[in-house]
Amino acid sequence: MKPLPRHEVWFAVLGPVRAWRGETEIDLGPPLRRALLALLLVQARRPVAIADIVKAMWGQDPPATAVNQVHGHVGTLRRLIEPGLPPRSAGRWLLRSAGGYRLDADAESLDLLLHRQLWHQARQVAAGRPDQAVQLAMQALELWHGPAAGGVDWPAGGPPAVTALDREYLVAAREVADLALLAGVPGRVLTIVQQAAARVPFDEPVQARLVRVLAATGARAEALNVYRTVATLLAEELGIDPGPELRAAQTFVLRAEPEPGKAKPPAATGVTQPAYPQPADSGRSVMGEDRAGLDNAPMVRTGVRVVPTAVLLAGDPQTLRLLAGVIDIALDDLGDGEWQARTGTHCEQARAFAARLRDVVRAANASWHQLDATADELATARSALVELAHGTTRVVPPGSSRLDIVDLLEELDRQLGR
């Protein structure tokens, strides 16, 4: 069924690759043509080089006629989407661009772009109107009907843009759980979080959200059962114990500690609040040892305090250097889609936030230092920590380990109420 029948043309790639013209679904034809359309859809509004199209469709051993086949499939897709198109006309949707092709869709014609538009709106209102943010986020996730570009048999496991899109879904599933817990409406997102968890049984951050959402709806026994099931799966299949995020979710259930959304909301101040709850204690929150003075008792962990306009970070030089090193690696390794998916901010703006925070951190030269960071800058720094702690990146700052990064992320999330 077409999700938005009022539009003349509608494309879907958040699940099986499909297309409609008016109320009629278009028969896209053979698998290669479907793969071509999928590749253009996941990179909508951006040119895709012919060489990248050939590699995605045939892998490392394309036929001699590959380029001609690509041009032929593009021509057929144009006529399927616009039956009255004159011969040799590019039409409205599939355009030649920068030595390749570009699909010129928007949020009114492609589920992926509508998904991102809704998420952008959700993040914009999350701080002041969490209920509305949850509703917008749910509308975005309800556009998904399975893995991205489902049904396409990629020759080499799928192009990076497709696998990045599936990661974007998991990030969104985690965020909608966090939003619902913050707003005190966990029951509204339970089905969505359960669906995400079913798709990635080894993904501990997603499973941890499911444990917390179940517990927050009163299903503590089911929450603990999910934890035990995942812990057993990790032990039997991977030979590892649950990580800190999953263990923290179990502790939350056992201690029945309140979610951040249960805390009394901060009073209106007339300024924009960061999208993080304020700790009940109005003083500084310190991770690790307390400090006795400015220079004579360095802290061994980073401390944070949320205030109306910024987050105050404090830490000893070693901890601050670790944070700067993590940001450096992330700036080198994370692609545009990963920055946007993890922060909800345009990739260049997210990189600018991260770079500014890194530079301020490096300017700290006392044994204890405090700096101001905006909520956006902290979000990008957290994104870098998440990637190096739990993602596919295997590089870590010199003199540190992934455990150091996991510890820093876990403590930061605890202070931010995540």
C-alpha positions in Angstrom: 0.0 0.0 0.0 1.3 3.4 -0.9 2.1 5.4 2.3 1.2 8.8 0.9 -1.3 8.4 -1.9 -1.7 12.2 -2.5 1.7 12.4 -4.2 2.1 11.7 -7.9 5.2 9.5 -7.4 6.3 7.8 -4.3 9.5 5.8 -3.7 10.2 3.4 -0.8 13.6 2.1 0.2 13.1 1.7 4.0 12.3 -1.9 3.5 11.6 -3.6 0.1 12.4 -1.3 -2.9 9.1 -0.1 -4.4 7.7 2.7 -6.4 4.2 4.1 -7.1 2.8 6.3 -9.8 -0.5 7.7 -8.4 -2.2 4.8 -6.8 -0.6 2.2 -9.0 2.6 0.3 -7.9 5.2 0.2 -10.6 6.6 -3.2 -11.7 10.3 -2.4 -11.4 11.4 -5.5 -13.4 14.5 -7.6 -13.0 16.8 -7.6 -9.9 19.6 -5.5 -11.5 17.1 -2.7 -12.3 15.8 -2.9 -8.7 19.4 -2.7 -7.4 20.1 0.3 -9.5 17.0 2.2 -8.2 17.8 1.2 -4.6 21.4 2.6 -4.9 20.1 5.9 -6.3 17.3 6.1 -3.6 19.6 5.6 -0.6 21.8 8.4 -2.0 18.9 10.6 -3.2 19.7 14.1 -4.4 23.4 13.2 -4.6 25.2 12.0 -7.8 26.3 8.4 -7.9 29.3 7.7 -10.2 28.9 5.1 -13.0 31.9 3.2 -11.5 30.1 3.0 -8.1 26.9 1.8 -9.7 28.7 -0.9 -11.6 30.6 -2.1 -8.5 27.3 -2.2 -6.5 25.5 -4.1 -9.1 28.1 -6.6 -10.2 30.9 -6.5 -7.6 34.5 -7.0 -8.6 33.8 -8.9 -11.8 31.4 -6.8 -14.0 30.6 -7.8 -17.6 32.1 -5.9 -20.5 28.6 -4.5 -21.2 28.1 -3.2 -17.6 28.1 0.5 -18.4 25.7 0.0 -21.3 23.4 -2.0 -19.1 23.3 0.8 -16.5 22.3 3.3 -19.2 19.7 0.9 -20.5 18.2 0.3 -17.0 18.1 4.1 -16.4 16.2 4.7 -19.6 13.7 1.9 -18.7 13.2 3.3 -15.2 12.5 6.8 -16.6 9.8 5.4 -18.9 8.3 3.3 -16.1 8.1 6.3 -13.8 7.0 8.8 -16.5 5.2 6.8 -19.3 4.7 9.8 -21.6 8.3 10.8 -21.6 9.7 11.7 -25.1 12.6 9.6 -26.4 16.0 10.6 -25.1 14.4 12.9 -22.5 15.8 12.8 -18.9 12.5 13.5 -17.4 11.8 14.8 -13.9 13.4 12.1 -11.6 16.6 10.4 -13.0 19.1 13.0 -14.1 22.7 12.8 -15.4 25.0 14.4 -12.9 28.8 14.5 -12.4 29.7 11.5 -14.5 26.8 9.4 -13.1 23.2 9.7 -12.2 21.1 11.4 -9.5 17.6 10.7 -8.3 16.0 14.0 -7.6 13.5 13.1 -4.9 12.4 15.0 -1.8 10.5 14.3 1.4 7.2 14.3 -0.5 8.3 11.5 -2.8 10.8 9.3 -0.9 10.3 7.6 2.5 14.0 8.0 3.5 13.9 11.8 3.1 10.6 12.0 4.9 12.0 9.9 7.7 15.0 12.3 8.1 12.7 15.3 7.9 10.5 14.0 10.7 13.6 13.2 12.8 15.0 16.6 12.3 11.7 18.1 13.6 11.7 15.7 16.5 15.1 16.8 17.6 14.2 20.4 17.3 11.4 20.1 19.8 12.8 17.4 22.1 14.0 19.8 24.8 10.8 21.7 25.3 8.1 19.3 24.0 9.2 15.7 24.5 5.7 14.4 23.9 5.6 15.9 20.4 9.1 14.7 19.7 8.1 11.2 20.5 5.2 11.4 18.2 7.3 12.8 15.3 10.0 10.1 15.9 7.4 7.4 15.9 6.0 8.6 12.6 9.5 8.5 11.2 10.2 4.9 12.4 6.8 3.7 11.2 8.0 4.3 7.6 10.4 1.4 8.0 9.2 -2.0 6.8 12.4 -4.1 7.1 16.1 -3.8 6.3 17.0 -0.9 3.9 16.7 -1.9 0.2 15.2 -5.2 1.2 15.0 -7.9 -1.5 18.1 -6.7 -3.4 20.8 -9.4 -3.7 23.9 -7.3 -3.5 27.0 -9.2 -4.8 29.3 -8.0 -2.0 27.2 -7.6 1.1 25.7 -4.3 0.1 27.1 -0.8 -0.7 28.3 1.3 2.3 25.4 3.7 1.8 22.9 0.8 2.4 24.6 -0.6 5.5 24.9 3.0 6.9 21.2 3.4 6.4 20.5 0.3 8.5 22.7 1.7 11.2 20.7 4.9 11.0 17.6 2.9 11.8 19.2 1.4 14.9 20.3 4.9 16.1 16.8 6.1 15.6 15.3 3.2 17.5 17.6 3.9 20.4 16.8 7.6 20.3 13.0 7.1 20.3 13.4 4.9 23.4 15.4 7.6 25.1 12.9 10.2 24.1 9.9 8.2 25.4 11.7 7.4 28.7 12.4 11.1 29.1 8.8 12.1 28.3 7.5 9.4 30.6 5.6 7.6 27.8 7.6 4.3 27.3 4.5 2.3 26.4 4.0 4.3 23.2 7.3 3.1 21.7 7.4 -0.5 23.1 6.4 -2.2 19.8 8.9 -0.1 17.8 11.8 -0.9 20.2 10.8 -4.6 20.2 10.9 -4.7 16.4 14.3 -3.1 16.3 15.6 -5.5 19.0 14.3 -8.5 17.1 16.3 -7.5 14.0 19.6 -7.2 15.9 19.8 -9.7 18.7 23.5 -9.0 19.4 23.2 -5.2 19.5 23.6 -4.4 23.2 22.6 -0.7 23.0 19.3 -1.6 21.4 18.6 -4.6 23.7 19.4 -2.3 26.7 16.8 0.1 25.6 14.3 -2.7 25.3 15.1 -3.8 28.9 14.6 -0.2 30.1 11.4 0.4 28.2 9.9 -2.8 29.4 10.8 -2.0 33.0 9.4 1.5 32.7 6.0 0.1 31.5 5.9 -2.2 34.6 7.0 -5.4 32.8 10.0 -5.9 35.1 9.9 -9.7 34.8 9.9 -9.6 31.0 12.7 -7.0 31.1 14.9 -9.3 33.2 14.0 -12.2 30.9 15.2 -10.2 27.9 18.5 -9.4 29.7 19.0 -13.1 30.5 18.3 -14.2 27.0 20.7 -11.7 25.5 23.4 -12.5 28.1 23.1 -16.2 27.2 23.2 -15.5 23.5 26.4 -13.4 23.9 28.0 -16.1 26.0 27.1 -19.0 23.8 27.6 -17.4 20.4 30.4 -14.9 21.0 32.0 -16.0 24.2 31.6 -12.6 25.9 29.8 -11.1 28.9 27.2 -8.3 28.6 28.8 -4.8 28.2 28.4 -1.8 30.4 25.2 -0.5 28.7 23.3 -3.8 29.1 24.5 -4.3 32.6 23.4 -0.8 33.5 19.9 -1.6 32.1 19.8 -4.7 34.3 20.8 -2.6 37.3 18.1 -0.1 36.5 15.5 -2.9 36.6 16.8 -4.5 39.8 17.0 -1.1 41.6 13.8 0.2 40.1 15.6 3.6 39.8 13.4 6.3 38.2 14.0 7.2 34.5 15.1 10.8 33.8 11.6 11.7 32.6 10.3 11.1 36.1 12.3 14.0 37.5 10.8 17.4 38.1 11.2 19.4 34.9 13.4 22.5 35.1 11.8 25.9 35.4 11.4 28.0 32.3 14.3 30.3 31.8 13.6 32.0 28.5 16.6 30.4 26.9 17.0 27.2 24.9 17.5 24.1 27.1 19.8 21.3 26.0 18.1 18.1 25.2 19.4 16.4 28.3 17.7 16.3 31.8 19.3 18.3 34.6 20.6 16.4 37.6 18.6 16.8 40.8 21.7 18.1 42.5 22.4 21.7 41.5 26.1 21.3 42.2 28.8 19.8 40.0 28.5 16.1 39.1 31.9 14.5 39.3 32.9 11.2 37.8 35.4 9.5 40.0 37.3 11.3 42.8 36.3 14.7 44.1 38.8 17.6 43.6 40.2 19.4 46.6 41.3 22.5 44.7 42.2 23.9 41.4 45.5 22.3 40.9 46.5 20.2 44.0 44.1 17.3 43.5 43.4 16.3 39.9 40.3 14.4 39.1 40.6 11.0 37.5 37.4 11.1 35.5 35.4 13.7 33.6 32.6 15.6 35.4 29.6 17.3 33.8 26.8 19.5 34.9 23.9 20.5 32.7 22.9 24.1 32.9 20.4 26.1 30.8 22.8 27.1 28.0 25.7 24.7 28.2 27.3 21.7 29.7 30.3 22.3 31.9 33.1 19.7 31.5 35.9 19.2 34.0 38.7 16.7 34.0 42.3 16.0 34.6 44.7 16.4 31.5 44.8 12.6 30.8 41.0 12.4 30.6 40.8 15.5 28.5 43.5 14.3 26.1 41.5 11.0 25.7 38.4 13.0 24.7 40.3 15.1 22.2 42.0 12.0 20.7 38.6 10.3 20.3 37.2 13.3 18.5 40.3 13.4 16.3 39.8 9.8 15.2 36.1 10.3 14.6 36.7 13.3 12.4 39.0 11.1 10.3 37.0 7.9 10.2 33.3 8.7 10.3 31.5 9.4 7.0 28.9 12.0 6.3 26.0 9.6 6.8 27.3 8.4 10.2 27.8 12.0 11.5 24.3 12.9 10.4 22.7 9.7 11.7 24.3 10.0 15.1 23.8 13.7 15.7 20.8 14.7 13.7 22.9 17.6 12.4 24.3 18.3 8.9 27.6 16.5 8.7 29.7 19.7 8.2 28.1 21.4 11.1 28.5 18.3 13.3 32.2 18.2 12.4 32.6 21.9 13.2 31.0 21.3 16.6 33.3 18.4 17.3 36.4 20.2 16.1 35.6 23.3 18.2 35.2 21.1 21.4 38.5 19.3 20.6 40.4 22.5 20.2 39.0 23.9 23.5 39.8 20.7 25.3 43.4 20.8 24.0 43.8 24.4 25.3 43.4 23.1 28.8 46.8 23.2 30.5 46.1 23.0 34.2 45.8 19.8 36.2 42.1 20.6 36.5 40.2 22.5 33.9 36.6 23.6 33.3 35.2 24.5 29.9 31.8 25.4 28.4 30.4 23.1 25.8 27.0 23.6 24.0 24.6 20.7 24.0 25.3 20.2 20.2 29.0 20.0 20.8 28.6 17.5 23.6 26.3 15.5 21.3 29.0 15.2 18.7 31.6 14.3 21.2 29.3 11.6 22.6 28.8 10.3 19.0 32.5 9.9 18.6 32.7 8.0 22.0 29.9 5.7 20.9 31.6 4.9 17.6 34.9 4.1 19.2 33.4 2.2 22.1 30.8 0.1 20.3 31.1 0.7 16.5 33.3 -0.9 13.8 36.2 1.5 14.2 39.2 -0.3 15.7 41.5 2.7 16.1 41.9 4.2 19.6 44.0 7.1 20.9 47.6 6.2 21.8 48.0 4.9 25.3 44.4 4.0 25.7 42.1 1.1 25.1 38.5 0.6 24.1 37.7 -0.1 27.7 38.9 3.4 28.6 36.5 4.8 26.0 33.6 2.6 27.2 34.3 3.7 30.8 34.2 7.4 29.7 31.1 6.9 27.7 29.3 5.0 30.4 30.1 7.6 33.0 29.1 10.5 30.7 25.8 8.8 29.9 25.1 8.2 33.6 25.6 11.9 34.4 23.4 12.9 31.5 20.6 10.5 32.6 20.8 8.3 29.5 
